[in-house]
Amino acid sequence: MSPPTPAVGGWTLTTRVTALFALMTSLVVTGLGFYLDRSAGQALSQRADQALIGRVEHFRNLMHDLYNVEQMEQRPALFESMMGNEQDVRIFRRQGEAPFIQSNPDHLVPPAMTPLPVGSPVSSASLRTSQRADGVRVRWVSALADVGKGGDTVEIVAAYVMVQEARMMRSYRWRIAGAAAAAVVLTALLGFLLLRRGLQPLEAMSQRAAQITPDHLSARLDQEGMPAELRRVALSFNAMLDRLEAGYAHLAQFSGDLAHEIRTPINVLMGQSQVALGQRRSPEEYEQVLESNVEELQRLSRIVENILFLAQADHAALAVERNALDLAEELGRITDYFEGIADERGMRFDVQAAGQCQANLIMWRRVVSNLVINAVRYGRAESTIRILAESDGEGSRIMVENRSEDVTAQAMARMFDRFYRGDRSRSAFTESNGLGLAIVKAIMALHGGTAAVECPAPGWIRFSLRFPSAAAVPS
């Protein structure tokens, strides 16, 4: 059985969406009900007006065919039966006199009206409205009519009491309310069922994600059969897991390498100290042990310093202040510094530099020095180390090339990794700890530049640094 959808603020996502869907349906259906109620009311009102107008015009025509008013007085039932509803009002009178025909069961009081002249047609604009005590609308009209050829004029006061229309509208409103309630309940139920079914892939993703742990980072969300929207989410989530797995593996490898690097000098320190304490020795022997221990401690200090620098660089905690550096002058200083170490291996420097570079002086010297010492450490003895530097409108480029054994693409892809050493047997020459090129990459990232390695020709390896110009550096 699948677990329930996680609650948000005490409500599950399905419940929240269902409630919103029901509210939206309620608003739409209610608005439609008001529109239909108003339209039906207007239609019934128009029908009542037409019925009242038609009857009054019929009275006018009928009176015109009579000879005199006495005929009307003798036949009142004929006119009383022509109004339709029992509640309708029928009043016939000479102007200024009492009615000679009157039917007003509810004793309704006509509103103030000016009778329409003879010959003026009755229209909806001529009608007036009032209400009974129970709220039923009443439509009134007053018109004059000629009787026969005697010249008599009779005022007709008629009213249509909308009793049937009120009953119809009352029943109609109850039906609309019932239909609206049923529509809201039905749509809410269907929406709930559809959401439950539609969110099943999301619940499956939740179950799959719950299986992912640090020991089980290889698990991925299944994208098959998912809607397009969730498929994109699963794709992004799987890509994030790929990055996390790679980072976790890198961190595990880094931790192992760090422990190995620190363990070596600690073991040396412990071994030398234990040997020295095994028996009494001369002051000169103790001095040699202390000197050796200082060297190992300095090695530990360099490892710790490099790791702290990389940690700060990873979190962008270093503020880089850039200045314009003369490439030829600065490269000359670096080659002079490493000339003695290079001479020990019979290596020479060939420097070709021109232009300026926008960089932090201390970091720039460190990154170039790392590449130069790397070339001295791994370069072929009795060879030349070429250092090329140039600048243009987009920035500056520094390349360090040296003769070397052929390097595989896999090895070049890992050269900037922390604690990576391509040839451990030769690393002892300068006691490398495998962090030099990782620091190069970190410094270039702080400058917004790039570091790359390639083999331009068989037996050659080239490290290149690209520093952006001042205009390309974000403020």
QUITA-V22629 format. One line per field, one symbol per residue. phi: phi as a letter, one per 30 degrees, with the letter a starting at -180 (. if undefined). burial: I if it has 9 or more other ideal C-beta (glycine too) atoms within 8 Angstrom, else O. A space follows every 10 residues. Layout:
phi: ???
burial: ???
//
This chain:
phi: .ddddedbij cddddddddd dddddddddd dddddddddd dddddddddd ddddddddde dddddddade ddddbddddd dccjddddcb bbaddicddc bbbbechdcd ddbcddddjd ddbddddbbb bdddjddbcc abbcbdchcd idbbcccbbc dddddddddd dddddddddd dddddddddd dddddedddd dddddddddd ddbedbdddb ddcdicdddd dddddddddd dddddddddd dddddddddd dddddddddd ddddddddad bdeddddddd dddddddddd dddddddddd ddddchdccc ccbdcddddd dddddddcdd ddddcicbcb cbbajbbcad eddddddddd dddddddcdd dhbcccbcba bbdckbbbbc cadaddcddd dddcdcddid bdbddcdddb hdcicdddde dddddddicb bbbacdaeib bbcbcbcddd ddddd
burial: OOOOIOOOOO IIIIOIIIIO IIOOIIOOII OOIOOIIOOI IOOIIIIIIO IIIOIIIIII OIIIOIOIIO IIIOOIOOII OIIOIOOIII IIIIOOOOOI IIIIOOOIOI OOIOIIOOOO OIOOOOIOII OIOOOIIIII IIIIIIIIOO OIIIIIIIII IIIOIIOIIO OIIOOIIOII OOIIOOIIOO IIOOIIOOII IIIIIIIIIO OIOOOOIOOO IIOOOIOOOI IOIIIOIIOO IOOIIOOIOI OOIIOOIIOI IIOOIIOIIO OIIOOIOOOO OOOOIIOOIO OIIOOIIOII OIIOOIIOII OIIOOOOOOO OIOOIOIIOI IIIIIOOIIO IIOOIOIOIO IOIOIIIIII IOIIIIIIII IIIIIIIIII OOIIIIIIII IOOOIIIIII IIOIOOIOOO IIOOIIOIII OOOOOOIOOI OIIIIIIIII IIIIIIIOIO IOIOIOOOOI IIIIIIIIIO OOIOO
//
